[in-house]
Amino acid sequence: MTENWSEITVTWKGETTFIGQTADRETVQMSPLDGKPGVTPMQLLLVAVAGCTDMEIVSILQKKRIKLTDMQVRVRGRRASDYPMI
């Protein structure tokens, strides 16, 4: 059985800034770097949840031959105020 693995590398750039990079060299910046704002890991997690949800909905609608004209998924998350900040 062939398994489809996704792999990324996250490199620390100092303070609380990290750069995530895919095997295809696509990157995402977490936290500010060189005056450019970045997204937080929490925001990336929410984007991933929304993106996976979108993909499932689109797939289901395509299988049912239902035409999609517009879609938006909104995800909210709240981080704990104390450690561990899950």
Secondary structure, DSSP 8 states (H G I E B T S, - for coil): -------EEEEE-STT-EEEEETT--EEEES-BTTB--B-HHHHHHHHHHHHHHHHHHHHHHHTT---------------SSSS--
